Amino acid sequence: KLCGYLQKLSGKGPLRGFRSRWFVFDPRRCYLYYFKGPQEPLPLGHLDIASACFSYHQPEAGAAAAGDEPAAFEVHSPGGAVTVLKAATRQDMTYWLQELQQKRWEYCNNLDAAKRDSRTSPTPSDFSKGLVAKDNADLNILSQNASAERARNILAVETSPTDLVGEQAASQPAPVQASAINFSLKQWSTEIKNSMSSLRKGSNENRKSVFYTTEEWELLDPTPKDLEDSMALEEKRKHLAEGNKGRRLTSTAFPFDFGRIPHKARRPLKDMIGSSKNRNSSDSSPTDWCSGNGNRLVSELQLKYQSQQEELEKLKKDLLSQKELVRLLQQTVRSSQYDKYFASRLCEGVPKDMLELLHQKDDQILGLNNQLEKLNLEKDSLQQEVKNLKCKVGELNERLGMLMETIQAKDEVIMKLSRQLSECEDSTSSQSGAINSPTATCTNKELQELDRLKDNLQGYKTQNKFLNKEILELSALRRNAEAREREWQAKYTSLEAKLCQIESKYLILLQEMKTPVCSEDQSPAREVITQLLEDALKAEPSEQPEQAFFRPHLVSEYDIYGFQTVPEDDEEEKLVAKSRALDLRSLSLSENREISTGVKWENYLASTMNREMMRCVELKNLIRSGIPHEHRSKMWKWCVHLHVKKFKDSTVPGYFQTLLQKALEKPNPASKQIELDLLRTLPNNKHYSSPTSEGIQKLRNVLLAFSWRNPDIGYCQGLNRLVAIALLYLEQEDAFWCLVTIVEVFMPRDYYTKTLLGSQVDQRVFKDLLSEKLPRLHAHFEQYKVDYTLITFNWFLVVFVDSVVSDILFKIWDSFLYEGPKVIFRFALALFKYKEEEILKLQDSMSIFKYLRYFTRTILDARKLTAIAFGDLNPFPLRQIRNRRAYHLEKVRLELTELEAIREDFLRERETCVEKRDLISDDEEDS
């Protein structure tokens, strides 16, 4: 699986840059999807590789000067759009380019060489299950051009991927571009804007910012004087914060505070930026920040202000100590007054022991109060310590920022001095070298230049190989496209000629029908009609394989599911069947023009590449619109697994093979009936038409295995058709679990038993629904006493197999396997609603019943039928069906009990009455 991390160039203006994306190649459509990450469900977009070409990306002058490795390439789309992708290394870039070229070559060659109609896929590898998959194996792949293949192999560059390519790369973090230590002006401006926004919020708030660097810095211990200054500054800030208690502290992105620099007054940001620029550009010491008379005056004022602040702090401390003393005195006075009051008022007439107890309790209360006050004082002191520690941390951050700025400035000075020193050494060495050995320096430079030229030559060789291969492939693909265009033009001409012939015959027929005739026997129109019928039913002549592509294939002998399109026996039925097949072909062609459903399926399946499929509204709507032919095998298997997961988890591995082996070794009472029904299952399908057909053996295996799993049912007529439909898209074991899903999960109990109790109940439920959803049609049936359940009973028993055309049948099965048995009620009602007006026009029971026997085969528009089933018949709650099933089940059981009682009475009467002894039942006659 071709997948991995690449960086995609996206964005506009200043925000334009490379962003890491997870890329996955989809061979079904030759699309390269890209996601935000490996676990994302939906792709951000895709690139059409089939019609794209590739080239190396030339980096900009600034990027080239910075020394970036040129590992980027371009994907040119047909519309003129250019997508720039960048790999982590040149090795990964070469691997991606080679693989994308190879995938494009394989896809386009299969597209050109496959002999297919509009509904098959050029990538048959995606379709690998069921009997229908065998029909896709007859794709005629044309032999490749030997010289072109040899040239491609010579020009190929051998390379292997790194850890960032392949499925194993999904478990690794996305690669991040290395960030430089130096910041751009844009980043500085962003930080300044953040600081300004915090300044607007509060003038006395704490402001921070963060420097990100790849180096570890050593923290230096501050001097005692700096600690004293910082402590005084912290005291000042603490009291200012107490004055602004209601305000909230916020922090920005810098680790140093503009207000925390001790020997520096607050200045406007413009002045600060200007001073920092002057500092970086000058050669003087970077720590000499205060220069000039103005700066000295400001420093003296700051010192006076700090001394006054210290005096104020001392006075505040004295005031706090006096307040504490007053509080203690007040407490002592209150306790003495309490003792006096207690002695004078409460001691009169109170026993001594009670008085002593009260004194003890009073002492305990006073002690607890004192302990509480001590704890409060400790709490206040601890809070004060926490505040001091926070302030110290802030000071340390501030000093860290100052040290970083100082070291950066010193580094600049050192680098400047180093450059000057190296220049002096170079000049000295050049002078000495010119005197001593003038040829040595020239030789070294020439060798370095030679190595550089060799590296460039190797890179240009690799690039030239790739571009030559790209030109070769694009030329071959262009020739293939031109040949395909000529073939389509020939096919179009053939179709146009055939259309002219049909129009000519139609006009002749109209002219003959318009001419009046004297007698029916001598009518020239009869001869014309006979000739036209012969032409219409005449088998098309076989052609050479090279001519087969040019012949328009309107109606083939079998459809894509293997069902026979035109019967061989009845002439009249053959004409109707061919007309129906032409209508179906026309509908399928018109649906293929509207590719919205196919695109939705492709997008949904692309979104599940990196995660498991789950039930959701989006998936349900997609399945209701019909699963595409190439994805039906995968989706059916997923739906079956969804419903029988609890059964499969409780079985041992190889469960199906064990049942099958047991069925083949031991006699089974159902095996005889199974053998009788095998060839009667789907005689009009080529996969089950003869005893040697591949589907017959698979059908036998699945039915025998199920008869051993469920001996209560064993085998019932109807199960064979369910399995036969499942085997068209599933393997034997999956078809077995599909039958388990239908019989044991979807349908009620006794649905396929000897009494068919569940089937009878569903017919009564369907009658109730028909009277509710289609009251006019129900009244029409009641008026002419038409029992339509004789027709619908088989619909429910085999889920419309042999009742509707194959395209509609498989779309019904798509929804049925996902949603369950409620779909059968929906489509049964939709079939009647589709032809409601035609049925209401019939005015006698015989014509109504005759029409009901074949009307479902005349319904061809699957899209309209689906819209009726899932749109016009809403609401359709499953709870209503369950309630009515329970209601009718009791009634049917009661009726069966009454019939059993009548039967027993009859048998008793027959034993006692001599005249009735000769009467026997059908069951007794069979036995």
N, C-alpha and C positions, 0 to 999 in steps of 0.2 A: 504494500500500500504506500503510495507516494504521498507523504505528508511531512510536515516539519515547520520550524520557525523561519520566517523571513521578515525583513523590515520593509514596510511599504511607505513610499513617499506620498504624503497626503497633506491637506490643509492649504490655506491661501495666505499670501502676504507674510507678515512676520511669524505667523503660527505654522508656516509650512516646514515640515521636517519628517524624519523617518519614525514610524511607529511600529512596534513589534506586533505581528499578527501570526495566527496559526493557519497554515494553508493545507488543504486536503484536495487531492485530485479525484474527480469522479469519472470513471471510465465510461459510464452509461451515456453521458452527453459530451464528454471531453471538456468538462468545465473544471477550472481551478477555483474552488470556493475558499474564502478566507473568513476566519472567525476572530473574535476578540481574544479567545483563549481556547485550549483544547476541550474544556468542559462547557462551553457555551452552546445552547441549543439551536440558535438561529444564526445563519451566516450574515455577515455584513454586506457581502456582494460576491460576484464571481467574475472570472475572466474566461472568455471563449477561446480555448487553446486551438480548437480545430481550424479556426480561420485567422489565427494570429501569427506573427513572425517575431523573431527575437534578435536582439543586438546588444552589444556592450554599451554601458552607460559611461559617457565621458564626464568625470567630475568637474565641478566649477574650479575656477582658478584659486579661490581662497581655500577650498577643500584640498586641492592638490598641494598647495603650499604648506598646509598643516600636516602633511604626511599621512593622510588617510589611505588605507589600502583599497585600491579600486576593485571591490567585490560586488558591484551593482550591475544589473542588466535591465534592459527595457523589453516590455511586451507591447507590441504595436497591434492594436485592434483594427478591424476593418473600417470603423467610423472615423479613424484618425486619432483616436485617443491613445495616449502613451502612458503606460503604467511602469513606474520605476520600482524595482524590487532590489533589496540588498541582502546578501547572505553574510554570515559571520566571517567566513574565510573565502579565499578564492577557490579552494577545493570544493566547498559546498556550492558555490556559484556554478562551477563547471559541472558538478553532478546534476544540479537542478536543470541546467540548460540541456544537457544530454538526455535526461529522462523526459523532459517536456517535448523535445524534438521527437523522441522515439514514440511517445504516446500519440502525438499528432500524426505521425507517419502511419502507425497501426490503425488508428481510428479512420483516417481518410481513405486508406486503402480498402478497409472493410466496407466503408460507405460506397466506394466506387464499384467494388467487385461483387457485392452481395446481390443475388437475384432475389428480390423481395417486393412485396407490395407495401402500401403505406402504413400498415399496422405492425410490421416486424421491426426489430431493432438491429442496428449494425453491430451491436456488441452482444452476441448470443451467450457469452459466458455468464451473464447476469441471470439467465433463465435456465435453470438446471434441474427442475423437479417435474415429476408427473409424466403422463403419456404424451401430452401436447408438446412437451419439450423435445421429444424425438423428432417432431416435424421441423424444428428449426435447425436440425443437423445437416440439411441438404443445401446449405448456403454454398454457392460455387465461388470460392476464392480464386481469383485469377492469379496466374504465376507472376511473380514479381520480375521486374526488369533486372537481369543478372548484372549488367554493367553498372546500373545505378546502385544496386546493393553492394557491389564490390567497392565502388567509390565511397559509399557511406561508411563501410567498415574501415577503409584506409584512413579516412578523414576523422574517424572517431577518436576522442581523447579518453584514454583509460583513467578513471578516477573512482574513488570510493567515498561514501559520505561520512561525516563525523557524527557525533552524538546528537546534534541538533536536527537530524533528518531521520525520519522513520517513526514508527509507532512508539518506540521507547522514548522518544523526545517529549511525549505528552506528560511523562512523569517528572520532567525537569522544569525548573523555573524559566520564564522567558528571558532571553539574553537582554542585558541592559548596556547601553552605550556608556563607555568610560567618560566620566565628567572631569573636566579640567579644574584646577584649583582657582585659576583666575576667573573673575566674574566679569560679565559684559556690562556695559552701561545700562542696557535694558533691565538687567536683573537688579542693579542698584536703584534704578528709578522705581521699580516695583516695590522694593523694600522701603524706600522713602515714602511712597504713597501709603503703604500700610501704616507706617509710623504717623503720618499726618492724620489718617483716619482715627487712630487711637488718641491722638492729641485733641481732636475735636470732641471725643466722647468725654474726657475728663482731664483737667489740667494737672491734677495731683495723683494720677494713676501710675501704677507700675508698668513700665514698658520694656519689652525684651525682644531680641531677635537672635537668629541662629546662623552661625557660620558653619558650613559643611566642608570638611577638609579630610583628605586621605591620610594625613600625618598625625602622630600622637605627640602632644605637647606636654612638657614638664612644667608643673606648677611651682612657682618660686614663693618662699615664705615672705610675707610683708615685714617691713621694719616696724619697731615699736611706735615710732612717731605716726606712721601711716595707720596703725591700729587705733591709736588715740583719736586721730582725726576722723577715722571712719566711725568710731563709737559715738563721738559727738554728733556726727552727721546723722547717725541712726536715731539718736534721741530726738533730734530736731524733726526727723521724718515721722517718728512715732507720734509725736504730739500733733503734727499736721494731719496725720491719718485719723487721730481721735476726733479732730474737728470735722472730718468728712466721713463719719461713721456710716452714713446711709448709702455711700457710693460703693459700687462694685469694682473689684480689682480685675483688670483685664491685662492680657499679655500679648505682645506681638511676636515677631520672629527673631529679634536680636538678643544675644546674651548679655549685652551691656546696656546700661540705662543712661540716656542723655543727661538726666538730672543727678546722677550719682558720682560724677567726676568731681573730686573734692576741691581742686584748685582751679576750677573752671566754671565761670558763670554760664547760664543758659544763653545760647545764641540762636538766631534764626538758622533754619536748615540751609538756606542759600549761603550764609557765611561759612557754615561748617563744611559744605561741599567745596567751596572756594578754598578754604584753608587746607582741606585734605589734598586738593589738587596741587596747591603750592608746595605742600609738604613732600608729595611724591616727586615733584619735578625739581626741587632744589637739592643742592649737594650738602647742605648743612645738616647738623644732627637732627634726627627725627623726633627727639624728646624735647627739643627747645620750642615749646608751644607758645609761651608768653614772652613776647618781645616788644620793646618800645615803651614809652612813658605811659601810654594809656593802659597797657596791660599791667604795669606796676601799680598804678592807682587802683585798678580793679582788685588786685591781690590784697592791697592794704585794706580796702573797704571790706573784703571778704574776711580778713583776719579780725578786724574790729567787730564785724557782725557775729563771728563765731565766738569771740570772747563774751559778748553780751548774751549770746545764747547759753553759754556755759553758766554765767551768773544766774540767768533765769532758771536754768535747770536746778541749780543748788537751792534757790529760793523755793521752787516747787517741791523739792524733796523735803525741806524744812516744814513746809506747809502740810505735807502728807503726814509727817511724823507727829506734828501738833494735833492734827485731826485724829490720829490713832490714839493719842493720849487722852483727848477729850472723850473719845468713844469708850475707853476703858473706865474712866472716872464715872461717866454716866451709868455704865453697867453696874459699878460698885454701889452707887447711890440707889439704883433701883432694887438691888438685892437687899440692901439694909432696910429700905422702906418696906419691902415685902416681909422681912423678918419681924419688923416692929408691928406691922399689921397682923401678922399671923399670931404673934405672942399676945397681943391685946384682945383680939376678937375671937379667934378660934380656940384658944387654949382654955377658955372658961367651960368647965364641965366636960372636958375631953379626957379620957384615960391617958395615963402616962405612956403605956405601950403604943397606943395609936399615935400619940404625939411623936414618939421616937421614930415610928415607921414613916410618918409624914416627913420628918426632918431628913431621914435617909433618902427617901424618894426625891426630895427637893435637892439634896446634894448630888444625887445621880443626874438629875436634869441639868443642874448647873455644870456638872462635869462633861456631860454629853454636848452641851452648848459650847463649852470651851473647846472640846475636841473638834466639833464641827467648824468653829471659827479657825482653828489651826489648819484643818484640811482645806478650807477655802483659801487661806493664805498660801498654803503650799500649791494649791491649784493655780492661783494667780501668779505665783513665782514661776511655776512650770510653764504656764502660758507665756510669761515674759521671756523665759529662756528660749521657748520655741520661736518667738518673734525675733529674738536676738540671733538665733541660729539661721533663721531665714534671711535676716539682713546680712549675716556673714556670708551666706551662700551667694546672695546677690552681689556683695562686694567682691567675692572671689571670681564670680562670672565677669564682673566689670573689669577686674584686674587682668583676667584671662584675655578679654577683648583688647585691653590696652597693651598687654604684652604681645599679643598677636600682631597688632598694628606696629608696635616697636620692632618686633623681629622682622616683619615684612619690610619695613623701611631699612633696617640694617642689612637684610638680604639684598635689597636693591643696591645699597652702597657697596656691599661686598662684590656683587656681580659686576658693578661698574668698574671697581678697582681691579677685579679679575680680568675684565676685558682689556683695560688699559695695560695690565701686566702682560697679558698674552700678546697684545699688539707690540709691546716693547720687546718681548722675547722673540716674536716673529721677525721684527725688524733686525734685532741683533743676530739671530740665527741666519737670516737671509744674507746679511752682510758677511758673516763669517763663512757661510756656505759658499757664497760667491767667490770668496778668496781661496777656501780649502778645496771643496768638492762641488763645483757648479753643476755637475751632471746628476748627482744623487737625488736632489729634490725633483728634478724633471722626470727622472725614472719613476719615482713613487707616484707622482701625479698621473703619469701616463698609465701605470698599472691600475690605479683606482678608476681612471676613466675607462680603461679597457674592461674591467669587471662590470662597471655600470652599463656599458654598451652591450656586453654579453647578456646581462639580465634583461635589458630591454628587448634584445633580439629574440630571446626565448619567449618572452611574453607576446611579442608580435607574431611569432610563429603559431603559438597556441590560438591567439585571436584569429589569425588568418585561416587556420584549419576550421575553426568553428564557423566563421562567416562563409567559407567556401561550401561547407556542408549545408549551411542554411540556404544558400543560393541554389544548390543542387536540389534540395528537398522542395523548395518553393517552386522551382521550375517543373519538377515532376508533378506536384500537386496541381499546378496550373494546367498542365497537359491533361491530367485526369479530369479536371473540371470541364475543360473544353470537350473532351470525349463524352462526358456525361451529358453535357448540354446538347451535343449532336444526337445522342440516343433519345433524349427526351423530345427533341424536335421530330425525330422519325416516329416516335410513338404518338405524338400529337397529330402528325399528318395521317397516320393510320386510323386514329380515332375519328378525325374529321371525315375521312373517306367513308368509314363505316356509318357515320351519322348521315351523310348524304344518301347512301343507299337506303337506309331506314326511312328517311323522309320521302324518297322517291316511291318506295313501296307503299307507304302510308297514303300518299296522294293518289296513286293508282287505285288503291282500295276504296278511297272516298269517291272517286270518279265512277267506279263500277257499281258501288252501292247507290249512287245517285241516279244511274240509268234505270228507267222503268223496264220491267220484264213481263212477258206474257205468262209464262209458266215457271214453276220453281225448278223443274228438271232441267230446263234449258238455260238456267241463269248463268251468265258468264262470271258473276260475282262468286259463285260457289267454287269455280276453278281457281280464281285469284286467291280466295281465302285458303283453299287447300294448299296451293303453292307456297303462300306466305307461312302457313303453319309448318310445312316441311322445312322451309329455310330456317325458321326460328328454332325448331327442335333438332336440326341437323347438328351432329357432333362436329366440333371444330377440328380441322385436320391437324395432325401432329407435325411439328416443325423441327428444324434442326436446332441444337442448343444455342448456336450463335445467333439464331433468328428469334429465339424465344423472348428476348428482352423487348424487341420491337413490336411484338403482337400485344394488343390490349387485352388484358385478362379481366373480363367483366364478371363472368360467373364461372367459378371452378367447380370441379366435381364434388369436392368436400370443402367445408368451411374451415376456419382456423382451429376449431374444436374437434374436427374429425367427423362431423355429422354430414350425411349425404344431402346435398342441396336440391337435387332433382331426382325423384324416384324413377325406377326403370320400368315399372309395369304399366300403370294406367296412363294413357295418352292425355286425357283431360287433366288429370292431376299433375302430370308432368308439366303442362303448359302453365298451370296456376303456380306450381312450385318455382318455375323459372322466373315468372313475373314477380313473385314475392322475393326471390333472391336478388333480382335487379333492383327492386325498391330498397332492400336492405343495403345493397352495395352503394346506392345513391345516398342513403342516410349516413352510412359510415364515412363516405368521402366528405360530405358536408360537415360532419362532426370533426373530422381531422383538420379542416381549415381553421376551426376554432380551437386553438391549442391552449386555452386558458386552464382547462382541467389538467392536462398533461404537465403544464408548467407548475401548477400548484402541487401536484404529486412529487415532481422533481425537487421542488423547494422543501417540501416536508421531509422527504427521505434524506435530503442533504442535511437538514437540521437534526436528524437522528444518527448521524455518523458517529458522533462523540458521546452518545447517551442511548439508553434503552427507550423503546417506544412505550408510551403509556396511554391509557384511555383518556380522551379529551373530546371536547365539542368539535374542534377543528378536524380531528381524525374521523369522527362520526360523519360529519358533512362530506368529507372527501370520499369515504366509503359509500355513502348513499349516492353520490354522483357516479360511482362505478370505479373499480380498481382497474388500472391499465393491464393489458394482457401480459406484459413482461414482468409486472410486479405481483400478479395474482398469486403465484405459488408461494412467495415469501409471506404475503399478508394472510393467506389462508392458514398457513402453518402457525403464524403468530396468534391468530384468533383462536384456533383449536387449543393451542398451549395455554392460552389465557383462561379457558373454561375448564380444562381437565388437569390443571396443575396440581390440584389437591389429590386427584386419583393417581397421577404419575409419580408424585412424591412418595406415596404409600406403597408402590410396587418396587420390585427388585429390578436391577438392570437386566435387559434381555427378556422382559416379560412377554412381549409379543412373540418372540421366537420360541419361547417355552410353550405358549398356548398353541402355536402352529405345529410344533413338533408333536405335542400331545394329540392334536386333531388328526395328524397324518398317521400316527401309530395306532390309535384306538378307534374303534367304530363309533360313529356319531349318528344318532337318529335323524339329525337334520341334513346330513351329507347327501342323502338321496334326493331330497327336494332341491337342495342347492345345485346339484348337477343338472337337474331338469331345467332350472331357470337360468342357467348361465348364458346360453345362446339366445334366450328370449329377453335378455336384459335391455340392451340397446342395439337391435339388429341394424339400425340405420347409421351406426357409428363404426368407422373402419377399425377402431381399436378393439371392438367386441364382435365383429361380424363373422368370424370363423373360429373353429376350435383351436387353430394354431396362432391366433392373435395374441399378442403379448398381454393385453388387458385381461383376457379370460383367466389365465393362471393367477394373476395378481388378485382378481376379483374372488376366485375360489379361496385363496389363502386368507384373505381378510374375513370373508363370511364364516369360514371354518373356525378361525381364531375367536371371532366374536361369539359363535355358538357355544364355545367352551367357557368363555368368560361369563356369559349370561344364559345359563341353562333354562331359566324360567321362560325366556322368549325363544331361545334356540335360533330359529330362522322364521321370518315372516316375509311373504311376498311384498315387495316394496323396498326392503333393505338392500336388495341387490342393485336397485337403481340409485339409491343414495350413495352406495360405495362406488359405483361406476362413475358418477359425476365427480366424486372426491378424488378418484385415481387419475383423472385427467390432469390435475395440478399438484397432486401429492404422491409421495412414495407410499409403499404398502403400510408401514408402521404408522405414518401420519394419517393415512386414510382410515386405519383401524381406530385411532383415537378420535377422528372426526365422527365416525359412526357412534362411538361412545358418547361424544358430546351431544349428538342429536337425540339418541334414544334415552340416555340416562340423565342428561342435564337439562336439555331444552323441553322435551315432550313430557307430559304427565305419565304416571304409571299406567300400565295396561293399554298403552297407545298401540303397541305392536304385538300384543298377546293374542290368543285365539279368539277372545270375545271382542277385541278392538273397542273396548269400552271408552278409552280416552278419545278415540277418533269420533265415536258417536256423540260424545259430549261436545266436542269442538264444533260439530255441524249445527248443534242447537245454539251454541253461543254465536256462531256466524249468522244464523237466522235472526237472532236478536239485534246484532249489529247492523245487518242489512235493513231491517225495518226502521232502525234509528237513523242511519246515515243516508239511505236511499229509500225513502218511504214510498215514492211513486212506483219505483220498480218492484218493491215488495208487494204492493197492492196489485200490481199487474200480474205477478206470478200467482198471487192468491186468487185473483179473479178467474184465471184459466186453469187453476189447480195444477201448476207445474212444480214438480219436486226437483228443484235445481240442486239439491244436495247429492243427487246421483252423479252429478258432474263434479261438484266441488270436493266430494269425499276424496277422490284421487289427488286433487291439488294438495290437500293437507297431508296425505299419507306419504307422498314422495316429493313434496316441496316443488311442485310445478314441473317435474321432469316429464318430457313428452307432451306438455300442455301448451307451452309458449315457444316462440322462436328462441334459438340458442343465445343470441345476444342478450335478450331480456332475461332468460333463465339465469345466466351467470351473474348478471347485475343483482337479481333477486338473492342469489346465494351469497353474494358479497355482503349485503346487509344482514342476511339471515345468520351467517356465521359470527357476525359481530354483535348484533343486538338480540337475537333469539327469536322465539316463535311468534312474537307479536308482529313481525314482518310479514308472516304468511297471511294474517288477517288483513293487514294493510293492503297488500297487493291483490288479494282476492276481491276485496271491495273496489279497488282501483280498476280492475279489469271490467267489472260490471258498470262502473261509472263511465269508463272510457266509451263503452258501446251502449249507454243507457238509452239514448234517443232511438237508435236502430232497433233495439229490443222492444221499445214501447210501440213502434209502428206495426209489429206483428200481432195479429188478431186471432190466432187459434193456437191451441196447445201443441199440436204436432209441429207446426212451423217454428214455434219458440224453442221447443226441445231440440229440433234438428239444428237450429242456429247456435244453440248453446254448446253443441258438441264440437263445433269447429271454429267458433268466433275468436277464440284466443289466439289462433294461428294467424289471424289477419291483422293483429295489433303489432306494428313494427316500430313505432316511435318510442324508444325506451326513455328518452328524456321527458316526454309528455307524461308517460305512465308514472315515472318516478315523482314528477311534480304533483300528480294527483294523490299518490300514495302517502307522501310525506308533507304535503301542503294542504290540499283541499279537504282531506279527511281529519285534520286536527280539530279539536284535541282528541288524543287517542291514549288514555291512561292504561297502563298494564294492570293496575289494581282492579279496574272494572272487569277486565277479562278474567282475572283470578276469581273475583266474587261470583261471576256468572258461571264459571266452570264448577265451582263448589256447589252452586245451587242446582245446576242441571245434573251433576254427578249423582246427587241424592235421588233425583227423580228417575234417572235411568236405572240406578240400582234397584229402586222400588219396582219399576216396571219389569226388570229382569227377574226379580223375586216372584212377582205375580205370574210371569210366564213359566217359571219353573214349577210353581204350584199347579198351574193348569196342566203342565206336562205330566206331573206325578198323578194328578186326577185321571188324566187320560189313560196312563199306563195301568192304574188300578182298575179303571172301568173295563179296559180291554181284557184284563185277566179274569174278571168276573163275568163278563158278557161273552157268550159264545160267538155271536154274530160279528164282533169287532176283533176277534183274535187274528184275523188275516191281515189287519191293518198294521203296517210297520212304518217307522219314520225314515227320513233320508239317512240319518247317521247309522241306523241299524242296517239299512240296505248297503251302505258303503262297507260296513264291517263284516 
